[in-house]
């Protein structure tokens, strides 16, 4: 992954929240996020932790253009998401983001290879033969090439989650957002998923933001954000602590 392919340089800000608030409800509103400001830099591995209800998944969904802030701005690669209509937001997501969730959401009627191909075919930037070759190469890179012809129901939980990661990165996103990706896995499979994530950041140059409740996994990220009651209360990276 190189700058020639449009990838950002290390340290370049690729995701940014500016005084973002998120409120839910009608006449009586509940504030989920309180003027959160944070910048995510290229090729960072960022963990996002906090108690249930702290706002971490809400923040992740705003960063991923899956939700809109009540006020403030979210910028993806310098583009204000609030200035885009739904089609524009969808196009930006498809071009720049990959998503991994706690549940893999693989389509059971399709093979592993087809599940990884589908997002590429939807974008329309690759022919079917090109998408197939790229999907197979992605699976092989993750040690899943021999599973390409199987259906998701024939795989273990850890294998299914690794396929969902392959699907997320097959479109060559700049950023992968993961919401509790190990939450439904046993220790061995969770460790395997973490190894894949670390390799993607280290070897492939991806930016990764991961919501997790596992402190040991959060500590393996290069930067740790901790949330409480809709605020970022700690921001710790390899250079030391900073104000959140």
C-alpha atoms as an extended CHARMM CRD file, in Angstrom:
* protein
*
       244  EXT
         1         1  UNK       CA              0.0000000000        0.0000000000        0.0000000000  PROA      1               0.0000000000
         2         2  UNK       CA              1.6530000000        3.1380000000       -1.1730000000  PROA      2               0.0000000000
         3         3  UNK       CA              1.0160000000        6.8220000000       -1.5720000000  PROA      3               0.0000000000
         4         4  UNK       CA              0.6890000000        6.2220000000       -5.3060000000  PROA      4               0.0000000000
         5         5  UNK       CA             -2.5180000000        4.3130000000       -4.5750000000  PROA      5               0.0000000000
         6         6  UNK       CA             -3.8880000000        7.2650000000       -2.6550000000  PROA      6               0.0000000000
         7         7  UNK       CA             -2.9850000000        6.0070000000        0.8040000000  PROA      7               0.0000000000
         8         8  UNK       CA             -2.1800000000        8.6010000000        3.4820000000  PROA      8               0.0000000000
         9         9  UNK       CA              1.2500000000        9.0570000000        4.9250000000  PROA      9               0.0000000000
        10        10  UNK       CA              1.8780000000        7.9140000000        8.5210000000  PROA      10              0.0000000000
        11        11  UNK       CA              0.7370000000       10.5710000000       10.9770000000  PROA      11              0.0000000000
        12        12  UNK       CA             -1.7110000000       12.2250000000        8.5870000000  PROA      12              0.0000000000
        13        13  UNK       CA             -5.1420000000       12.8370000000       10.1520000000  PROA      13              0.0000000000
        14        14  UNK       CA             -7.6880000000       10.6260000000        8.4010000000  PROA      14              0.0000000000
        15        15  UNK       CA            -10.6400000000       10.7660000000       10.8280000000  PROA      15              0.0000000000
        16        16  UNK       CA            -11.6520000000       13.6770000000       12.9980000000  PROA      16              0.0000000000
        17        17  UNK       CA            -14.4560000000       14.6460000000       15.3680000000  PROA      17              0.0000000000
        18        18  UNK       CA            -14.9140000000       18.3200000000       16.2210000000  PROA      18              0.0000000000
        19        19  UNK       CA            -17.0600000000       19.0100000000       19.3080000000  PROA      19              0.0000000000
        20        20  UNK       CA            -19.4490000000       16.2190000000       18.3950000000  PROA      20              0.0000000000
        21        21  UNK       CA            -22.6300000000       15.7110000000       20.3860000000  PROA      21              0.0000000000
        22        22  UNK       CA            -25.1470000000       12.9160000000       19.9250000000  PROA      22              0.0000000000
        23        23  UNK       CA            -28.5810000000       13.0950000000       21.4900000000  PROA      23              0.0000000000
        24        24  UNK       CA            -31.4880000000       10.6770000000       21.3350000000  PROA      24              0.0000000000
        25        25  UNK       CA            -35.1670000000       11.1510000000       22.0770000000  PROA      25              0.0000000000
        26        26  UNK       CA            -37.9620000000       13.6180000000       21.3590000000  PROA      26              0.0000000000
        27        27  UNK       CA            -38.9620000000       16.3780000000       23.7450000000  PROA      27              0.0000000000
        28        28  UNK       CA            -36.8110000000       14.9000000000       26.4950000000  PROA      28              0.0000000000
        29        29  UNK       CA            -33.4000000000       14.1360000000       25.0540000000  PROA      29              0.0000000000
        30        30  UNK       CA            -30.6550000000       11.8870000000       26.3480000000  PROA      30              0.0000000000
        31        31  UNK       CA            -27.1510000000       13.0420000000       25.5280000000  PROA      31              0.0000000000
        32        32  UNK       CA            -24.9030000000       10.1220000000       24.5340000000  PROA      32              0.0000000000
        33        33  UNK       CA            -21.8070000000       12.1140000000       23.5110000000  PROA      33              0.0000000000
        34        34  UNK       CA            -20.7360000000       15.4470000000       25.0220000000  PROA      34              0.0000000000
        35        35  UNK       CA            -18.7520000000       17.6300000000       22.5910000000  PROA      35              0.0000000000
        36        36  UNK       CA            -16.1940000000       14.9280000000       21.7940000000  PROA      36              0.0000000000
        37        37  UNK       CA            -13.1420000000       16.0260000000       19.8310000000  PROA      37              0.0000000000
        38        38  UNK       CA            -10.5690000000       13.4990000000       18.6330000000  PROA      38              0.0000000000
        39        39  UNK       CA             -8.2720000000       12.9730000000       15.6520000000  PROA      39              0.0000000000
        40        40  UNK       CA             -7.2120000000        9.5740000000       14.3050000000  PROA      40              0.0000000000
        41        41  UNK       CA             -3.9740000000        9.4360000000       12.3780000000  PROA      41              0.0000000000
        42        42  UNK       CA             -3.0440000000        7.2020000000        9.4680000000  PROA      42              0.0000000000
        43        43  UNK       CA             -1.7070000000        3.7670000000       10.3520000000  PROA      43              0.0000000000
        44        44  UNK       CA             -2.6700000000        3.9940000000       13.9960000000  PROA      44              0.0000000000
        45        45  UNK       CA             -4.1530000000        1.0400000000       15.8510000000  PROA      45              0.0000000000
        46        46  UNK       CA             -6.6080000000        2.6940000000       18.2340000000  PROA      46              0.0000000000
        47        47  UNK       CA             -8.5860000000        0.8800000000       20.9110000000  PROA      47              0.0000000000
        48        48  UNK       CA            -11.7330000000        2.4250000000       22.3290000000  PROA      48              0.0000000000
        49        49  UNK       CA            -12.8400000000        1.1820000000       25.7310000000  PROA      49              0.0000000000
        50        50  UNK       CA            -15.2580000000        2.1180000000       28.4940000000  PROA      50              0.0000000000
        51        51  UNK       CA            -18.1700000000        0.7710000000       30.4780000000  PROA      51              0.0000000000
        52        52  UNK       CA            -21.4210000000       -0.1950000000       28.8040000000  PROA      52              0.0000000000
        53        53  UNK       CA            -23.2690000000        2.9990000000       27.8710000000  PROA      53              0.0000000000
        54        54  UNK       CA            -20.1260000000        5.1470000000       27.8570000000  PROA      54              0.0000000000
        55        55  UNK       CA            -20.6530000000        6.0820000000       24.1970000000  PROA      55              0.0000000000
        56        56  UNK       CA            -17.8660000000        4.1140000000       22.5640000000  PROA      56              0.0000000000
        57        57  UNK       CA            -19.9880000000        2.3230000000       19.9490000000  PROA      57              0.0000000000
        58        58  UNK       CA            -21.9220000000        5.5300000000       19.2460000000  PROA      58              0.0000000000
        59        59  UNK       CA            -18.6350000000        7.2980000000       18.5540000000  PROA      59              0.0000000000
        60        60  UNK       CA            -17.4640000000        4.4650000000       16.3040000000  PROA      60              0.0000000000
        61        61  UNK       CA            -20.6830000000        4.6150000000       14.2630000000  PROA      61              0.0000000000
        62        62  UNK       CA            -20.2930000000        8.3670000000       13.8270000000  PROA      62              0.0000000000
        63        63  UNK       CA            -16.7000000000        7.9010000000       12.6850000000  PROA      63              0.0000000000
        64        64  UNK       CA            -17.9400000000        5.3180000000       10.1880000000  PROA      64              0.0000000000
        65        65  UNK       CA            -20.6920000000        7.5300000000        8.7160000000  PROA      65              0.0000000000
        66        66  UNK       CA            -23.3100000000        5.0580000000        9.9550000000  PROA      66              0.0000000000
        67        67  UNK       CA            -24.9430000000        7.7520000000       12.0670000000  PROA      67              0.0000000000
        68        68  UNK       CA            -25.1240000000       11.5540000000       12.1170000000  PROA      68              0.0000000000
        69        69  UNK       CA            -24.0920000000       13.8040000000       15.0260000000  PROA      69              0.0000000000
        70        70  UNK       CA            -26.6600000000       16.0660000000       16.6620000000  PROA      70              0.0000000000
        71        71  UNK       CA            -24.0820000000       18.8470000000       16.4790000000  PROA      71              0.0000000000
        72        72  UNK       CA            -20.4080000000       19.2240000000       15.6260000000  PROA      72              0.0000000000
        73        73  UNK       CA            -18.5490000000       17.8140000000       12.6500000000  PROA      73              0.0000000000
        74        74  UNK       CA            -17.1120000000       14.4590000000       11.6310000000  PROA      74              0.0000000000
        75        75  UNK       CA            -14.5030000000       14.5710000000        8.8730000000  PROA      75              0.0000000000
        76        76  UNK       CA            -13.3640000000       11.5130000000        6.9410000000  PROA      76              0.0000000000
        77        77  UNK       CA            -10.2220000000       12.1110000000        4.9300000000  PROA      77              0.0000000000
        78        78  UNK       CA            -10.9570000000       15.8450000000        5.1370000000  PROA      78              0.0000000000
        79        79  UNK       CA            -14.5640000000       15.5480000000        3.9400000000  PROA      79              0.0000000000
        80        80  UNK       CA            -17.3270000000       16.8410000000        6.2470000000  PROA      80              0.0000000000
        81        81  UNK       CA            -19.7690000000       13.9350000000        6.4470000000  PROA      81              0.0000000000
        82        82  UNK       CA            -22.5700000000       16.2580000000        7.4970000000  PROA      82              0.0000000000
        83        83  UNK       CA            -22.3790000000       18.0260000000        4.1450000000  PROA      83              0.0000000000
        84        84  UNK       CA            -23.1540000000       14.8170000000        2.2130000000  PROA      84              0.0000000000
        85        85  UNK       CA            -26.4990000000       13.2600000000        1.4150000000  PROA      85              0.0000000000
        86        86  UNK       CA            -27.1100000000        9.5810000000        2.1140000000  PROA      86              0.0000000000
        87        87  UNK       CA            -25.7990000000        8.4970000000       -1.2870000000  PROA      87              0.0000000000
        88        88  UNK       CA            -22.6320000000       10.5230000000       -0.8310000000  PROA      88              0.0000000000
        89        89  UNK       CA            -22.0590000000        9.0930000000        2.6240000000  PROA      89              0.0000000000
        90        90  UNK       CA            -22.6100000000        5.5830000000        1.3240000000  PROA      90              0.0000000000
        91        91  UNK       CA            -20.1220000000        6.0990000000       -1.4970000000  PROA      91              0.0000000000
        92        92  UNK       CA            -17.5150000000        7.4520000000        0.9120000000  PROA      92              0.0000000000
        93        93  UNK       CA            -18.0020000000        4.4830000000        3.2290000000  PROA      93              0.0000000000
        94        94  UNK       CA            -17.6150000000        2.0550000000        0.3490000000  PROA      94              0.0000000000
        95        95  UNK       CA            -14.4630000000        3.7190000000       -0.9310000000  PROA      95              0.0000000000
        96        96  UNK       CA            -12.5930000000        4.3850000000        2.2930000000  PROA      96              0.0000000000
        97        97  UNK       CA            -13.9290000000        2.2400000000        5.1450000000  PROA      97              0.0000000000
        98        98  UNK       CA            -14.1730000000       -1.3940000000        6.1200000000  PROA      98              0.0000000000
        99        99  UNK       CA            -16.3180000000       -2.6840000000        8.9830000000  PROA      99              0.0000000000
       100       100  UNK       CA            -16.0020000000       -5.6730000000       11.2980000000  PROA      100             0.0000000000
       101       101  UNK       CA            -18.7100000000       -6.3550000000       13.8760000000  PROA      101             0.0000000000
       102       102  UNK       CA            -19.1210000000       -8.7500000000       16.7890000000  PROA      102             0.0000000000
       103       103  UNK       CA            -21.2680000000      -10.9670000000       14.5800000000  PROA      103             0.0000000000
       104       104  UNK       CA            -19.8070000000      -11.7290000000       11.1810000000  PROA      104             0.0000000000
       105       105  UNK       CA            -22.9900000000      -11.2980000000        9.0650000000  PROA      105             0.0000000000
       106       106  UNK       CA            -21.6830000000      -13.5950000000        6.3430000000  PROA      106             0.0000000000
       107       107  UNK       CA            -24.3030000000      -14.6710000000        3.8040000000  PROA      107             0.0000000000
       108       108  UNK       CA            -24.8980000000      -18.3830000000        4.4320000000  PROA      108             0.0000000000
       109       109  UNK       CA            -26.0380000000      -19.2110000000        0.8970000000  PROA      109             0.0000000000
       110       110  UNK       CA            -22.7420000000      -18.0540000000       -0.6410000000  PROA      110             0.0000000000
       111       111  UNK       CA            -19.2640000000      -19.5120000000       -0.4180000000  PROA      111             0.0000000000
       112       112  UNK       CA            -16.4780000000      -17.8680000000        1.5690000000  PROA      112             0.0000000000
       113       113  UNK       CA            -14.9460000000      -16.6010000000       -1.6680000000  PROA      113             0.0000000000
       114       114  UNK       CA            -18.2550000000      -15.1480000000       -2.8520000000  PROA      114             0.0000000000
       115       115  UNK       CA            -18.8210000000      -13.4140000000        0.4880000000  PROA      115             0.0000000000
       116       116  UNK       CA            -15.4950000000      -11.6190000000        0.0900000000  PROA      116             0.0000000000
       117       117  UNK       CA            -16.1940000000      -10.7900000000       -3.5570000000  PROA      117             0.0000000000
       118       118  UNK       CA            -19.6500000000       -9.2480000000       -3.0380000000  PROA      118             0.0000000000
       119       119  UNK       CA            -18.5440000000       -5.8120000000       -1.7290000000  PROA      119             0.0000000000
       120       120  UNK       CA            -16.1160000000       -5.4310000000       -4.6390000000  PROA      120             0.0000000000
       121       121  UNK       CA            -18.7990000000       -6.3210000000       -7.1800000000  PROA      121             0.0000000000
       122       122  UNK       CA            -21.2070000000       -3.8530000000       -5.5950000000  PROA      122             0.0000000000
       123       123  UNK       CA            -18.6840000000       -1.0520000000       -6.0310000000  PROA      123             0.0000000000
       124       124  UNK       CA            -18.3470000000       -1.9590000000       -9.7010000000  PROA      124             0.0000000000
       125       125  UNK       CA            -14.6650000000       -1.1280000000       -9.9070000000  PROA      125             0.0000000000
       126       126  UNK       CA            -13.5580000000       -4.6680000000      -10.6810000000  PROA      126             0.0000000000
       127       127  UNK       CA            -14.7330000000       -7.2340000000      -13.1680000000  PROA      127             0.0000000000
       128       128  UNK       CA            -15.9760000000      -10.5130000000      -11.7340000000  PROA      128             0.0000000000
       129       129  UNK       CA            -12.7210000000      -12.2530000000      -12.6440000000  PROA      129             0.0000000000
       130       130  UNK       CA            -10.6410000000       -9.4800000000      -11.0740000000  PROA      130             0.0000000000
       131       131  UNK       CA            -12.7730000000       -9.4850000000       -7.9160000000  PROA      131             0.0000000000
       132       132  UNK       CA            -12.4260000000      -13.2550000000       -7.6650000000  PROA      132             0.0000000000
       133       133  UNK       CA             -8.6410000000      -13.1120000000       -8.0040000000  PROA      133             0.0000000000
       134       134  UNK       CA             -8.3400000000      -10.3040000000       -5.4570000000  PROA      134             0.0000000000
       135       135  UNK       CA            -10.6860000000      -12.0110000000       -2.9930000000  PROA      135             0.0000000000
       136       136  UNK       CA             -8.7290000000      -15.2540000000       -3.2330000000  PROA      136             0.0000000000
       137       137  UNK       CA             -5.4400000000      -13.4130000000       -2.7540000000  PROA      137             0.0000000000
       138       138  UNK       CA             -6.8520000000      -11.6910000000        0.3420000000  PROA      138             0.0000000000
       139       139  UNK       CA             -8.0470000000      -14.9970000000        1.7810000000  PROA      139             0.0000000000
       140       140  UNK       CA             -4.7090000000      -16.6600000000        1.0970000000  PROA      140             0.0000000000
       141       141  UNK       CA             -2.8640000000      -13.7950000000        2.7790000000  PROA      141             0.0000000000
       142       142  UNK       CA             -4.9190000000      -14.4900000000        5.9080000000  PROA      142             0.0000000000
       143       143  UNK       CA             -4.3440000000      -18.2340000000        5.7440000000  PROA      143             0.0000000000
       144       144  UNK       CA             -7.8970000000      -18.9350000000        4.5800000000  PROA      144             0.0000000000
       145       145  UNK       CA             -7.3060000000      -19.8670000000        0.9570000000  PROA      145             0.0000000000
       146       146  UNK       CA             -8.1630000000      -23.5280000000        1.5120000000  PROA      146             0.0000000000
       147       147  UNK       CA            -11.5790000000      -22.5040000000        2.8650000000  PROA      147             0.0000000000
       148       148  UNK       CA            -12.6130000000      -20.4640000000       -0.1820000000  PROA      148             0.0000000000
       149       149  UNK       CA            -15.1370000000      -22.9680000000       -1.5150000000  PROA      149             0.0000000000
       150       150  UNK       CA            -16.8130000000      -23.6730000000        1.8290000000  PROA      150             0.0000000000
       151       151  UNK       CA            -20.0240000000      -22.1170000000        3.1010000000  PROA      151             0.0000000000
       152       152  UNK       CA            -19.8950000000      -20.0460000000        6.3170000000  PROA      152             0.0000000000
       153       153  UNK       CA            -21.8130000000      -22.7330000000        8.2110000000  PROA      153             0.0000000000
       154       154  UNK       CA            -18.9230000000      -25.1290000000        7.6240000000  PROA      154             0.0000000000
       155       155  UNK       CA            -16.4430000000      -22.8790000000        9.4580000000  PROA      155             0.0000000000
       156       156  UNK       CA            -15.6200000000      -22.3280000000       13.1050000000  PROA      156             0.0000000000
       157       157  UNK       CA            -16.5390000000      -19.0360000000       14.7520000000  PROA      157             0.0000000000
       158       158  UNK       CA            -12.9640000000      -17.8020000000       14.5580000000  PROA      158             0.0000000000
       159       159  UNK       CA            -12.7020000000      -18.7040000000       10.8820000000  PROA      159             0.0000000000
       160       160  UNK       CA            -15.9650000000      -16.9080000000       10.1310000000  PROA      160             0.0000000000
       161       161  UNK       CA            -14.7330000000      -13.7580000000       11.8340000000  PROA      161             0.0000000000
       162       162  UNK       CA            -11.4530000000      -13.8740000000        9.9000000000  PROA      162             0.0000000000
       163       163  UNK       CA            -13.4790000000      -14.1730000000        6.6820000000  PROA      163             0.0000000000
       164       164  UNK       CA            -15.4450000000      -11.0820000000        7.7260000000  PROA      164             0.0000000000
       165       165  UNK       CA            -12.1230000000       -9.2630000000        8.1620000000  PROA      165             0.0000000000
       166       166  UNK       CA            -11.0430000000      -10.4020000000        4.6950000000  PROA      166             0.0000000000
       167       167  UNK       CA            -14.3320000000       -9.0580000000        3.3330000000  PROA      167             0.0000000000
       168       168  UNK       CA            -13.7370000000       -5.7280000000        5.1220000000  PROA      168             0.0000000000
       169       169  UNK       CA            -10.2450000000       -5.2310000000        3.6780000000  PROA      169             0.0000000000
       170       170  UNK       CA            -10.8080000000       -6.6460000000        0.1730000000  PROA      170             0.0000000000
       171       171  UNK       CA            -12.0340000000       -3.2440000000       -1.0210000000  PROA      171             0.0000000000
       172       172  UNK       CA             -8.6800000000       -1.7120000000       -0.0140000000  PROA      172             0.0000000000
       173       173  UNK       CA            -10.1230000000        0.6800000000        2.5860000000  PROA      173             0.0000000000
       174       174  UNK       CA             -8.0010000000        3.3160000000        4.2820000000  PROA      174             0.0000000000
       175       175  UNK       CA             -9.5890000000        2.6050000000        7.6460000000  PROA      175             0.0000000000
       176       176  UNK       CA            -11.1340000000       -0.4350000000        9.3270000000  PROA      176             0.0000000000
       177       177  UNK       CA            -13.6230000000        0.1000000000       12.1630000000  PROA      177             0.0000000000
       178       178  UNK       CA            -14.2630000000       -2.8740000000       14.4260000000  PROA      178             0.0000000000
       179       179  UNK       CA            -17.0160000000       -3.0840000000       17.0640000000  PROA      179             0.0000000000
       180       180  UNK       CA            -16.2980000000       -5.7830000000       19.6810000000  PROA      180             0.0000000000
       181       181  UNK       CA            -14.7780000000       -8.0840000000       17.0260000000  PROA      181             0.0000000000
       182       182  UNK       CA            -13.6410000000      -10.6820000000       19.5860000000  PROA      182             0.0000000000
       183       183  UNK       CA            -16.7170000000      -10.4580000000       21.8160000000  PROA      183             0.0000000000
       184       184  UNK       CA            -18.2970000000      -13.6490000000       20.4930000000  PROA      184             0.0000000000
       185       185  UNK       CA            -15.0990000000      -15.7440000000       20.3570000000  PROA      185             0.0000000000
       186       186  UNK       CA            -13.2140000000      -18.0080000000       22.7120000000  PROA      186             0.0000000000
       187       187  UNK       CA             -9.7220000000      -17.0760000000       23.8430000000  PROA      187             0.0000000000
       188       188  UNK       CA             -7.8200000000      -18.9070000000       21.0950000000  PROA      188             0.0000000000
       189       189  UNK       CA             -9.9510000000      -17.5380000000       18.2600000000  PROA      189             0.0000000000
       190       190  UNK       CA             -9.9460000000      -14.0450000000       19.7440000000  PROA      190             0.0000000000
       191       191  UNK       CA             -6.1480000000      -14.1820000000       19.8330000000  PROA      191             0.0000000000
       192       192  UNK       CA             -6.1540000000      -15.1760000000       16.1650000000  PROA      192             0.0000000000
       193       193  UNK       CA             -8.3140000000      -12.1900000000       15.2290000000  PROA      193             0.0000000000
       194       194  UNK       CA             -6.0340000000       -9.8530000000       17.1720000000  PROA      194             0.0000000000
       195       195  UNK       CA             -3.0530000000      -11.2590000000       15.3110000000  PROA      195             0.0000000000
       196       196  UNK       CA             -4.7580000000      -10.5130000000       11.9910000000  PROA      196             0.0000000000
       197       197  UNK       CA             -5.4870000000       -6.9400000000       13.0860000000  PROA      197             0.0000000000
       198       198  UNK       CA             -1.9170000000       -6.3420000000       14.2160000000  PROA      198             0.0000000000
       199       199  UNK       CA             -0.6250000000       -7.6600000000       10.9000000000  PROA      199             0.0000000000
       200       200  UNK       CA             -2.9760000000       -5.4100000000        8.9120000000  PROA      200             0.0000000000
       201       201  UNK       CA             -1.6840000000       -2.3200000000       10.7090000000  PROA      201             0.0000000000
       202       202  UNK       CA              1.9700000000       -3.3480000000       10.7630000000  PROA      202             0.0000000000
       203       203  UNK       CA              2.3330000000       -4.9260000000        7.3280000000  PROA      203             0.0000000000
       204       204  UNK       CA             -0.5220000000       -3.4820000000        5.2510000000  PROA      204             0.0000000000
       205       205  UNK       CA             -0.5180000000        0.0840000000        6.5650000000  PROA      205             0.0000000000
       206       206  UNK       CA             -4.1900000000        0.1820000000        7.5480000000  PROA      206             0.0000000000
       207       207  UNK       CA             -5.6700000000        2.4540000000       10.1910000000  PROA      207             0.0000000000
       208       208  UNK       CA             -7.7070000000        0.4680000000       12.6990000000  PROA      208             0.0000000000
       209       209  UNK       CA            -10.1660000000        1.6920000000       15.3440000000  PROA      209             0.0000000000
       210       210  UNK       CA            -11.4560000000       -1.0910000000       17.5950000000  PROA      210             0.0000000000
       211       211  UNK       CA            -14.1160000000       -0.9700000000       20.2980000000  PROA      211             0.0000000000
       212       212  UNK       CA            -13.3930000000       -3.6480000000       22.8850000000  PROA      212             0.0000000000
       213       213  UNK       CA            -14.1670000000       -4.4990000000       26.4900000000  PROA      213             0.0000000000
       214       214  UNK       CA            -11.0620000000       -6.7180000000       26.7260000000  PROA      214             0.0000000000
       215       215  UNK       CA             -8.3850000000       -4.7200000000       28.5430000000  PROA      215             0.0000000000
       216       216  UNK       CA             -5.5670000000       -7.0090000000       27.4400000000  PROA      216             0.0000000000
       217       217  UNK       CA             -6.5060000000       -6.5470000000       23.7860000000  PROA      217             0.0000000000
       218       218  UNK       CA             -6.9670000000       -2.7900000000       24.2110000000  PROA      218             0.0000000000
       219       219  UNK       CA             -3.4510000000       -2.5550000000       25.6420000000  PROA      219             0.0000000000
       220       220  UNK       CA             -2.0180000000       -4.0700000000       22.4490000000  PROA      220             0.0000000000
       221       221  UNK       CA             -3.1600000000       -1.0870000000       20.3900000000  PROA      221             0.0000000000
       222       222  UNK       CA             -0.6980000000        1.7070000000       19.7220000000  PROA      222             0.0000000000
       223       223  UNK       CA             -3.1730000000        4.1900000000       21.1780000000  PROA      223             0.0000000000
       224       224  UNK       CA             -5.8450000000        3.7070000000       23.8200000000  PROA      224             0.0000000000
       225       225  UNK       CA             -8.9080000000        5.9120000000       24.2100000000  PROA      225             0.0000000000
       226       226  UNK       CA            -11.0860000000        5.4520000000       27.2890000000  PROA      226             0.0000000000
       227       227  UNK       CA            -14.6590000000        6.7820000000       27.4420000000  PROA      227             0.0000000000
       228       228  UNK       CA            -16.9140000000        7.5420000000       30.3790000000  PROA      228             0.0000000000
       229       229  UNK       CA            -20.3880000000        9.0900000000       30.3260000000  PROA      229             0.0000000000
       230       230  UNK       CA            -20.0070000000       10.3480000000       26.7640000000  PROA      230             0.0000000000
       231       231  UNK       CA            -16.5510000000       11.8890000000       27.2450000000  PROA      231             0.0000000000
       232       232  UNK       CA            -13.0640000000       10.7320000000       26.3010000000  PROA      232             0.0000000000
       233       233  UNK       CA            -11.3550000000       10.7180000000       29.6980000000  PROA      233             0.0000000000
       234       234  UNK       CA             -8.0090000000        9.2380000000       28.6740000000  PROA      234             0.0000000000
       235       235  UNK       CA             -5.9340000000        9.2800000000       25.4960000000  PROA      235             0.0000000000
       236       236  UNK       CA             -2.7460000000        7.2760000000       25.7860000000  PROA      236             0.0000000000
       237       237  UNK       CA             -0.3930000000        6.4700000000       22.9240000000  PROA      237             0.0000000000
       238       238  UNK       CA              3.2410000000        5.4180000000       22.5650000000  PROA      238             0.0000000000
       239       239  UNK       CA              4.3950000000        8.9680000000       23.1720000000  PROA      239             0.0000000000
       240       240  UNK       CA              2.5470000000        9.1820000000       26.4820000000  PROA      240             0.0000000000
       241       241  UNK       CA             -0.7110000000       10.6580000000       27.8150000000  PROA      241             0.0000000000
       242       242  UNK       CA             -2.5140000000       13.6700000000       26.4360000000  PROA      242             0.0000000000
       243       243  UNK       CA             -5.7240000000       15.4580000000       27.3190000000  PROA      243             0.0000000000
       244       244  UNK       CA             -8.8260000000       13.8340000000       25.8370000000  PROA      244             0.0000000000
